[in-house]
Amino acid sequence: MRADVEYSPVGEGLGMRDFWLYVWMRRAALIGAHVTGLGLSIIISLLSRPGTSLFSWHPVCMSVAYCLCMTEGVLIFSAEGSPFCFKSRKGKVRLHWFFQALVLIAAATGLGFMVASKNVSERPHLVTWHSLLGICTLAATLLQAACGICMIFPKLLRLSSPPQRLKLYHATCGLVVYLLATVTVMLAMFSDWFQATIKGVAWWAFLLLPLFPTLVVMNQITNGYLPRKKITS
């Protein structure tokens, strides 16, 4: 005999008072993720003093790409709401694509400034874990963008997978890209430039800050794509 048992992956078994507390905690976490992404981008941009050297534009472009644009591009689909006025799914998808296009443009620009800076200073490329993982993150970002194109034009590309499965693949790959980006940003804080700029307790705070929006994004994606029914026999 088979039975369908409904379950929710989050907030299960809570009373009404606890449920509303839980809802407001999730909303507070979402706001915190927005503020953290924007704050990291602004602070890193200020610390790098853009225009003082070719390298100074690299942290600016990369922080805007991954700390700000990629974070906002994912959180636009949050069930807890968004600071943007779009309510329809189509509007959110378009804004998502806009943010991801900015990610590609800013990341490519940041890569160009880094390559130019290395060439001018005659320093070797790809000699640190940050640079190696950064290249992997850029490659994964391009693959994820290609996956997104497949979702928009499945019939044109003659894909046999159903739309829901494509969405699951896209969300899963997106989470992997975001995790790669988070680790890359954290590794950047071990660089000589950043450690010479930020020291002591502030350095540890900056090291841990990228983890907060990452946890919010992970929670959003896993809760959004976990099965809502558990089938038992």
Long-range contacts (C-beta under 8 A, 24 or more apart in sequence): 1-233, 2-231, 2-232, 2-233, 3-231, 3-232, 4-229, 4-230, 4-231, 5-229, 5-230, 5-231, 5-232, 6-228, 6-229, 6-230, 7-228, 7-229, 7-230, 8-228, 9-222, 9-223, 9-226, 10-219, 10-223, 23-80, 26-80, 27-80, 27-81, 29-215, 29-216, 29-219, 30-75, 30-78, 30-80, 30-81, 30-216, 32-212, 32-213, 32-216, 33-71, 33-75, 33-212, 33-213, 33-216, 33-217, 34-71, 34-72, 34-75, 34-83, 36-209, 36-210, 36-212, 36-213, 37-67, 37-68, 37-71, 37-72, 37-213, 38-68, 39-209, 40-67, 40-68, 40-185, 40-206, 40-209, 40-210, 41-67, 41-68, 43-206, 47-194, 47-197, 47-198, 53-117, 54-113, 54-116, 54-117, 54-120, 55-113, 55-114, 55-117, 55-193, 57-109, 57-110, 57-113, 58-110, 58-113, 58-114, 58-117, 59-110, 59-188, 60-110, 61-106, 61-107, 61-109, 61-110, 61-113, 62-106, 62-107, 62-110, 62-134, 62-185, 62-188, 63-185, 64-102, 64-106, 65-102, 65-103, 65-104, 65-105, 65-106, 65-107, 65-110, 66-103, 66-107, 66-137, 66-181, 66-184, 66-185, 67-185, 67-210, 67-213, 69-99, 69-100, 69-102, 69-103, 69-106, 70-99, 70-100, 70-103, 70-177, 70-178, 70-181, 71-213, 71-217, 72-99, 73-98, 73-99, 73-100, 73-103, 74-174, 74-178, 74-217, 74-220, 74-221, 75-213, 75-216, 75-217, 75-220, 77-220, 77-224, 78-220, 79-220, 79-223, 79-224, 97-148, 100-145, 100-148, 103-141, 104-141, 104-142, 104-145, 107-138, 107-141, 111-138, 128-187, 128-191, 129-187, 130-184, 130-187, 130-188, 130-190, 130-191, 133-180, 133-183, 133-184, 133-187, 134-184, 136-180, 137-177, 137-180, 137-181, 137-184, 140-173, 140-176, 140-177, 140-180, 141-177, 141-181, 143-173, 144-170, 144-173, 144-174, 144-177, 147-173, 167-225, 168-225, 171-221, 171-224, 171-225, 172-221, 172-225, 174-221, 175-217, 175-218, 175-221, 175-222, 178-214, 178-217, 179-214, 179-218, 182-210, 182-211, 182-214, 185-210, 186-210, 186-211
